[in-house]
Amino acid sequence: MSVAATFILLLFLAAPIALVLALTAVAHILASGNIVLFESYPQQLFSGLEKYGLLAIPLFMLVGELMNEGGVTRRLIHAARVFVGAYRGGLAYVNLLANMMMASIVGSAAAQIAVMSRVMTPEMTRAGYSPAFAAATTAAGGLLSPIIPPSMLFVIYGVLAQIPIGDMFLAGILPGLLLAFGFMCAIAFVGWRTGFPAGEAVKGLEARKALLRALPSAAVPAIIIGGILGGIATPTESAALAALAALCLGLFVYRDLKASALPRIFAETAVTSSIVLFLIAAANVFGWIILHEQIPQNVAAWLSGLTDNPFLFLLVVNLALLGVGAVIDGIAAMIIVVPILLPIAQTQYAIDPFHFGVVVSINLVLGLLTPPVGAGLYIAAAASNVKPGDIFKALTPFLIATLLALVLLSWRPELSTALID
């Protein structure tokens, strides 16, 4: 009880989640009276990082930083205007399509929301959209980043589940497209109810220029996905090659990236990566404590008493993870829940690990936009000067679309595994 109280108290005190996990593990050792466990504590911290696949995380972060600094975002938005800008409410669709393009580069929902909010929210507001809806559309588009490859959550899940990360990336393509289609339907519904401003068509020479300027940007996701699918490189190696391509693109093709900015970019990437990796290390210690307490076995016994149907099991998992993701950072939650739930899903319900990973990732990334933590919600609010509550209200159609997609993905596993089989 004292361990649970420590965990809850630290959460309510708004302590960094990595410290919450690390200190809760210390509280457990003290409460158990088995002080010998302190000798294994440092080993468990470092063992959480001794996985080659985790090296892809700072590399993907570097790719995103280089592409953002290199002016890729602006060119992708102009390219998106060519395809959907002419429709009524076209700027909302442009926002979503640009988010899809960015999702194949950035790999982090929080980073994508931060970048796109600074660009798209003011532009949509100037065009006549409500600030709350503009911010909500941008924030919802950020949900595509952890699903459409590359994805940091998929990298971490692949390491935890000991499955090929490249195949995990493939598993996210169809669910990502399904989620994007659901968001388009949500935009169409809101536009039908409220009446969107007229779109602005981009045609002729201007359209060709916009597409040609954005075309080199396609080299980065092509290197990542093509390298993995072709068996040429591992995800980590593909991320390194993509970082090199992004560097050359920004310096020599677009020339928006200045050499003087590189030390700052490398420093920001190092700081952000260290935060994520320390969180992974702390969560590994917490997971060690969970296993020591035999929590997975207890949870398995409880769930098996509820149902023996895989679909119903996944619905129960969805409900539980939506609550977990609302109060715990997605990466930390991933490292905590996967060692508990994945063995149950595989052994008792014969659920494919790739299918399970997609369902878990979508659930946990929803926590970015749901109170009380909702980091993505507050990022979008800070960029748009709109109250988080107003953004959350405008997000309702997108959240409903995401929940419907989750139910469909839970019911039809082939939507996640079709490209792997």
VENKA-V547338 format. One record per backbone hydrogen bond with DSSP energy under -1.0 kcal/mol. CO is the residue of the C=O (numbers start at 1). NH is the residue of the N-H. If there is no record, write none. Layout:
co={CO/CO}
nh={NH/NH}
//
This chain:
co={1/2/3/4/5/6/7/8/9/10/11/16/17/18/19/20/21/22/23/24/25/26/27/28/29/33/34/35/36/40/41/42/43/44/46/49/51/52/53/54/55/56/57/58/59/60/61/62/63/64/65/66/67/68/71/72/73/74/75/76/77/80/81/85/87/89/89/90/91/92/93/94/95/96/97/98/99/102/102/107/108/109/110/111/112/113/114/116/120/121/122/123/124/125/130/131/132/133/134/135/136/137/138/140/141/142/144/144/151/152/153/154/155/156/157/158/164/165/166/167/169/170/172/173/174/175/176/177/178/179/180/181/182/183/184/185/186/187/188/189/190/191/197/203/204/205/206/207/208/209/210/211/214/215/216/217/218/219/220/221/222/223/224/225/226/227/227/228/234/235/236/237/238/239/240/241/242/243/244/245/246/247/248/249/250/258/259/261/262/263/264/265/266/267/268/269/270/271/272/273/274/275/276/277/278/279/280/281/282/283/284/285/286/287/288/289/290/291/294/295/296/297/298/299/300/303/303/309/310/311/312/313/314/315/316/317/318/319/320/321/324/324/326/329/330/331/332/333/334/337/338/341/342/343/344/345/352/353/354/355/356/357/358/359/360/361/362/364/365/366/368/370/374/375/376/377/378/379/380/381/381/387/388/389/390/391/393/395/396/397/398/399/400/401/402/403/404/405/406/407/408/412/413/413/414/417/417}
nh={5/6/7/8/9/10/11/12/13/15/14/20/21/22/23/24/25/26/27/28/29/30/31/32/33/35/37/38/39/44/45/46/47/48/49/51/54/55/56/57/59/60/61/62/63/64/65/66/67/68/69/70/72/71/75/76/77/78/79/80/81/84/85/200/90/92/93/94/95/96/97/98/99/100/101/102/103/105/106/152/112/113/114/115/116/117/118/120/124/125/126/127/129/128/134/135/136/137/138/139/140/141/142/143/144/145/147/148/155/156/157/158/159/160/161/163/168/169/170/171/172/173/176/177/178/179/180/181/182/183/184/185/186/187/188/189/190/191/192/193/194/195/89/207/208/209/210/211/212/213/214/215/217/218/219/220/222/223/224/225/226/227/228/229/230/232/233/231/238/239/240/241/242/243/244/245/246/247/248/249/250/251/252/254/257/261/262/265/266/267/268/269/270/271/272/273/274/275/276/277/278/279/280/281/282/283/284/285/286/287/288/289/290/291/292/293/295/294/298/299/300/301/302/303/304/306/307/313/314/315/316/317/318/319/320/321/322/323/324/325/327/328/373/333/334/335/336/337/338/341/342/345/346/347/348/351/356/357/358/359/360/361/362/363/364/365/366/367/368/369/377/374/378/379/380/381/382/383/384/385/386/391/392/393/394/395/396/399/400/401/402/403/404/405/406/407/408/409/410/411/412/415/416/417/418/420/421}
//
